[in-house]
Amino acid sequence: MFGNAGKRSRGVRAFLVAVTTAVITASCAATPSTAPAVARSGVSRSSLSCPPGALSCPAHFPFRLSFTVAVNGRSRVLPRDGIPPRFIVAPGGNLVINVDVTVPVRTTVTTLWLGISRHGNGVGPHGPIGVRPILVRTRGPLTHGLHSFRLHWVAPVGPRRGTSLHLIATWAAKHAITGQTIADLVLA
């Protein structure tokens, strides 16, 4: 019963830190020294968001990416409203996850991370926080156009039925980093 208590408390602690910093970040100026923000809440860490010395400002990222996700051949598009599509997956099942990312014209993504999170996620100055495992990290920039990634992952057996795991995309561009949930994987 207590064998996973350390792992759970670390995950819960990381989630609480991420949520707390998101609230602080949303009410403070977004500067390079700002604490990490929670990507799931739509808060981004960007030095482009606010003028220096601003007391508060809205979250802002210079552009949006478009995502299409397919899990074991079932394809869904991430809608504009940002509500991620849901896929029902079997515990212990081998998943083939295809992610198509469209980068808008006149933009470049310097790094893209794709990974799984159980309790939520955030972004820090060097990439995603609370995302384990990271299944893809690009090594070079992504220019405008379509980029496709094929991920292989085995769904965990331990969590109970109905548990949602989140497929997370985190990306960086010049002077900014943000991320979002692009699909929910629900254990059957």
N, C-alpha and C positions, 0 to 999 in steps of 0.2 A: 504493500500500500504506500509506503513512504519512499520506495526506491527512486521514483521520479520527482520527488518533492523539490530537489535542488534545481532540476531542469525547469520545472513549472514556475518556481519562484523567480528564476532568472528571466524567463519569458515574460511573466507578468510584470516584473520590475522594468524590463526594457520597454514594454508597452506603455506603462504608466509614465516613464520618463519621456517617451515620444509624445504622448498626449499632452503632458504638462508643457513641454517645450513648444508644442503647436499653439497652445493658448497664449503663451508668452510671446511667441514670434508674431502671431496675428495682431497683437496689440502693441508691438514695438516696431521700430524702423528695421527694414531688411537690409542689413549691411553684411559684409563678408564675415564679421565676427558673430553674427546672429546664431543662436543655438539651432540645432537641427529641427526641421519641421515635419509634421506628419503629412505624407503625400496623400493618404487616403482621404483626408479632410479637404484636400484641394489647396492646401497651403504650399507655396513653393519658396525656396531659398534663392533669392535673386538680388544682386546688387543693383539691378536695373529698375527695381520696383519703386524705390523712394529716393527723394533727394537726401543728401547727408543732413543729419540732425532732425529729420522728421519724427514727430512723436507717434504717429500711427499712419498706416497706409494699407490699402487692400492687397491681398496676395496677387501676384502677377507673374506670368511667364510669357516670353516673347512670342511663342507659337505653340500649337497643339499637334500631336501626332495622331494618325488614324491607325487603328488596330483591327485585324481580323484574326480570330483564334479558332482553331479546329482541334478537338480532342478526339483521338481515335476515329477520325473521319467525319465527325459532326462539327460543322462550321457555323460560327456566329460572328457578327460584327459588333464591336463595342459601339453602342449608340451615342449620339451627341450629348444626351443628358448625363452621360457618365456612369449610368447604372450598369455594372458589369454583367455579362451573360453568365448563366449558371449551367454547369455540366454535372450530371450525376455520375460518380465514378465508384468502382468496386474497391474496397480495401484490399491492398496487396496486388492490385491490378497494374499491369505494365501499360503505361500511357505514352502515346506518341502525340506530342503537342506541337502543332504547326502555328507559328505566329508570323503574320504578314504585317509589316510596319511601313506606313507611307509617310515620308518626310516631305513637308511642303516645299514649294519652289523658293529659292533664295534663302534657304536655311541649311544648317549643317549640325548634325548631332555629333558631338565629339566622342561620347561613350554611351553605350546602351547596356543595361543589365536586365536580365529576365530571371526571375526566381520565384520561390514559394515562401509564403508567410502564413503562420497560423493565427497570430494574435494581432496583427496590424503591422504597419511598417512606417518608416520615416526616411528622411534623406539627411545626410550629413555632407560635409565638404568633400568627402572622398567616396561617396556612393551611398548605396542603400543601407538602412539600419533595420534589423529585425527580419531580414530576408535570408532564410536558410532552407534549402541550398540555393546558391546562385547557379543557375543552369547555363547561362550564357553571359559573357562579358565581351563586348566587341573590342578589338585591339586597334582599330583605325576609325576614322570619321565616316559617318553615313551622310552622303549628300542627298539632294532631293530625289524622290522616286520611291519605288517599292523595294523593300528588303525582306527576305524570307529566312526564317530560322526554324529548325526542326529540333525539338527537345525530347529527350527520353527520360522518364521518371517513373518510379514505382510508388504508388499511393501507399501511405502508411496503414498498418493494420491496427495499431494501438488506439487511436481516437475512436470515440463512440459514433454510432450511426447519426447522421445529420450534421456532423461537424463540417464547417466550411474551411477550406484552405484557399488561399488567395494567390492567383498568378499575378505577380507584380512586374510592372515595367518601370524602370527608373532610367532617366536619361539626363545627360549633361550637354549644355551648349556653352558658348562663350559667356563666362561670368554668371552662370545660373545652373541650377540642378533642381529637378522635380521628379515626380513619379506618380503612379496611380495603379489601382487594381484593374486589370484588364479582363479577368475572368474569375469566377468563383467555382471551385471544385468541391462538390458536396459529396461526402462519403455515404454510400447506400447502406 
